[in-house]
Structure formats: structure tokens, C-alpha cells
Amino acid sequence: MGRAIGQEMQTGFAFSKLADHLASLADVTADDLDLLADMPSTIAHFSSHQAILRHGDESHQCCLLLQGYLSWQDALGADGQITSISVPGDIAALQTLYRPCVNGNLIALGPAVIALVPHRFFREISARSPTIARTLLLMLLRDHAIQRNWTVNLGSRDALTRVAHLLCEITTRLQNVGLAKDFRLSSPFNQSDLAAACSISPVHANRTIQELRRANLLQWQSKTLVISDWPGLVRLAGFDPAYLGLRPRNQGRRPRELETAKDAVALA
């Protein structure tokens, strides 16, 4: 387990990313967000490629990702196939709220900070707010939709299109929670991780990135990824974000009330 640094919810950044994520899926109100203010949690830091949960574990808490990236990886294969990636604001292992037994390994992709939140908290606020209960279900449905799309990505797209599509998805999900502004983001993986996510060899992953660079679609320097030509990358990938189930930002929301709720928690 990673190094725990506290027993209370770290508000501000952590709360705002989760709030943005919830509001992107359903019409949450300031009252709904206020329920999150008393979230009990243990904040833990994990190093690159450290395991948070392992296949066969029984978990009674969810993992709210605050900073960094997480991945689910196949525990039975020898190549460590990556089957999904979590970004800040995601609740990884949300499925354990309904089935505690873990299927696969939950691994940090680079350094990560996580709030470990007891299942009972999500059950309690779901009982108090039908909107929160529905939104948690929508989060699970979105995860399943992403999984189906990844299956299509691996089964019917070539390596170049696979990589382009994955980068489009990650960028869109980051922008949904206020990150990746100007299409600049902290790289979610090294090239070996990219290979494991796209079911190609590390050498092939390197060649694919070089091809995207030569096409002036992106720049990848050290740990920073910059999308140079977003429309071009979207066209190459054939990317349609509809499967993510995201509402247009601020659609049906009451921004002043939501921001006031977030600010109140941050100052608490």
C-alpha cells in the first residue's frame, strides 16, 4: 500500500475534479455536492508502477484519483496488458462498491495521489441523493462503454489509429475536469505503457509516436505531451467522444451555485 499522509479529505483540487466529473454526467446541484464535504478518506501516495490493488483482493473502499494516472492491468497474462486508464476525478475500483472481489491489478502509471474512501460513504450519500446514486451508476456505465471501445480499438484499428484514438480519449477526459488546457498534458505513460495499452511492441510504439511527430500532430518531450493539431489527430483516429457520455460543459448546470459549493468545501 502507498504511503498514507492523512485521514481527512483534502479539499480544493481533489473536490473540484470529482465535482467536475459528476457534473459532466448528470445535473448535480450544489446540495448534491455539499454531501461530498464530509467525505472520509485516507490520502496515499504511490510511486510509479506500484500496485494499489491486486487480482483476488477484496476491497471495501474506492480509490478517488487526485493526481496522476492509474491503470487496470491483466493479472494473468505475461505482458501486463493495460485494459483501462483512470484520470484525476475518476473513482477507480468503483465496481467494488457492488462486488468487493478485485479482478485485475490496479497500478499507478507514474507517481499518483489517491483518496481511499470507504464504501459506506458512497452508500450513505446515494441513499440521501437519488442524483448522486444515478451519477455513480452513470460512472460505471461510462467505464463499461470505454471498455467496449477499447475492444474495438484493439480489434479493428491499426497501430497508428489505436495510439491516436487513445490519446484523443485521454485528452478529452482530462479537459472534462479542467486539465490538458491548450492540449498540453502530463504524459499518462511511457512508451512501454503505451505499447501495453495498444497491444503492440515497445519498438512499434516508438515508431508510431515518431510517425505522429513527423505528421506534426503531436510533440512528446520527456514527461509532457502536446497535441499540435487536434483536428488532425481526431480525423486520423476517427474519434467520436459520444461513447464517453459527457455532457457539454455547463449544460444544465448552475455554475454560480456549484462553484460556491466547491469554494465552501475548499475553505472548510
N, C-alpha and C positions, 0 to 999 in steps of 0.2 A: 504494500500500500504506500502511496506517496506520503510526503511529509505534511502533516496537519498543522495549521497555524492558527486555528480559532474555532469557536463553537457557534459564533453568531453570523448571520447573513451579512456579507459585505455588500452594501448597497451602492447606489450610484451606477457605475458601469455595469455591474452584474445585473442589477434590476432592470436597467433600461434595455439591455439586449433581450432579455426574456420578455419584457413588456412589448418590445417591437415585434418579436416573433409571434406572440399571442395575437397582437392586433393585426398582423398580416394575414391571419387565418380566419378570424371572426370579429364581430363587432363588440369588442370588450369595452366596458365602461370604466370610469375612474373608480367606482365602487368595487368592480371586479379586481382591479389592480391593487386596491388597498388590502385585499385579502393576502397578497403576497408579502406584505410588510413584516409579518411575524414569522416568516419562513425560518425554521430552524435548520442549521446546516453546519457541517464541518468543512472548512476550506482546506484543500490539499493541493500541493504542488507535485507534479510528476515530470520526470526527465524524459528525454527523447526515447521513444520505443519502449517505455516502461509499461507494464501491464496494469490496468486498473481492475479488470475482471477477467477471469479465465473460464474457459469452457467447463461446464459442470458445476460452477459455483452457484450458490443460492444467495441472491441479493434481496435485501429488504430496504434498499434506498436507491434513489435515482441520482444520476450524475448530471448536474447542470453545468455545462461548459461555460466558463467565464473568459478564458483566454487560451489561444492556441487551437489545435485541431485534434480530434480523436478519430480512430478508425476501428471498425469491426473487421476482424480477420478470421479466415478459415483456420480452425484449430486442428483439422485432421490432415490437410494436405501439407506437402513438404515445402511449398513455395510461398506460404504466407499470403495467399490471395486476399486482397483487400476487397471487402464486399460493400462497404459504405463509409462515408466520411461525415463527421459532425463538425459544425462551425459554432462560434460563440452564440449563445442564446438557445442552442439545441439542448434538449433533455435526453442525453444518451441513456440507453437501458430503460427507457420509459415502459417498454413491454414487460419488465419485471414487476411492474405495478399489478399486472394481471397474472403473470406466470413467473415466479421468482427464479426458476432454474435458468441459468445463462447458457445460450447456445452460441459458441464462438468466443474469441478473445477480443476484449476491448483494450486497445493500445493507444498510447499517446503518440501522435505524429509530431515530433519536436516537443519542446517544453510546453506544458499545459497546466492551467489552474482550473480546478473543479470544485463546485459546491456539492457535497454529498448530502442529499435531502431525504429524510425518512419517508417511506411510502405513506405513512399515516397522515402526513401533512397534506398530500395531494388528495387523499380520500376525503379528508375533512373539508377542504375548500371546495371540492367537487360537490359535496352534499349541500353546501351553502350557496353555491352559484351554478345553476344549470349551464350558464355560458362558459364558465371555466371547464366544467365536465365535458361539454361539447368540444371545446377547443383542444383539450388533451386528446380526445378521440381523433380530431382532425390532424393533430400532430402525428399520431400513429398511422393514420391513413396516408398522410403525405410520405412518411417513411417507406410504407409499402409501395407507393407509386414510384418513388425514387428507385427502390429495389427492382421493380419491373423494368424501369427504363435502363438501369444498368445491365440487365439481362439482354435487352435489345442491343445496347451499346457493344457488348462483347460478342453477341451472336451474329450481327448483321452489318457492322461497320468496320472499315479498315483501320489500321493503327492511327493514321493521321486524323481521321474523323473521330475516333474514340477519344484521343487526347484533347482535341478541340472541344468536343462536347462536354467532357468532364470539366475543363477549365471554364466553359460558359456556365455550367451549373454552379460550380463553387463560387464564381464571381457574383452571379445573380443572388445566391443565398446570402453572401456577405453583404451585398448592397442592401438587401432587405432589412438588415439590422444595423444599417448606418456605417458599414465598413466598406473597404475597397472603393473609396471615393476616387474619382478620376481614374478608375480602373487600375489602381495600384494596390497591391496586396502583399502581405507576408506569404511567402510560398507555403502551401499546405503540405508539401512533401519534397523529399529529394528525388533524384531520378530513379532510384531503386524502388521507392514507394510508388512513384508514378507507374513504373512497369508492373508492380503488383496489382495496382488498381485497374490497369488496362489489359492485363493478361498478355504482356509482351516482355521481351527480354530487356534488361537494363541497357544493353547496346542499342537495341531498336528504339527504346525510349529516348536515348540521347540523340539518335539520328532524327527522330521525329521532332524533337524540340529545335534542333538545328534547322530543319526544313521550315518550321513555323517562323523562326527568326529570319531566314532568308526571304520569306514572303512578307516580311515587315508586319506580321500580325502580333508579335509579342517580343518583349525583352525579358530575359531571365538572368539576373545578375545576383550571385550569391543567394541570399535568402529573400530577395524581393522579386516579385513578378509584376510586370507592367503590360497590360493589354494595349498595344499600339493602335490596333484597328479593330474595334469591337464589332462594327457591322460586318467586316470581312470574316472575322472569326465565327460569328453567328451563321453566316452563309455557308462557310466551309463545313461547320458542324451540323447544319440543318436543325439548329437548336430552336425549339419551341418550349418556353417555360411553363406552358399551361399545366403540365403534369405536377408541377410544384404546388399548385393550388393556392398561389399567392394572390391576395387582393391588391389592386393598385394602392400605392402608399397614400394614407389618409382617407381612402374611400370609406365612407360611412363612419368615420371616426370623429371624435370631438377633441381636436388637438389640444386646446387650452386645458380642458379637464384632465386629459391623460398626462400632459406634461406637468400639471400641478401635482397630480398624484405621484408621479415619479420623483419630482423635486422634494416633496414632503418626505418620502421614504429616504431619499439620499441625505436629507438633513437630520433624520431621526437619530 
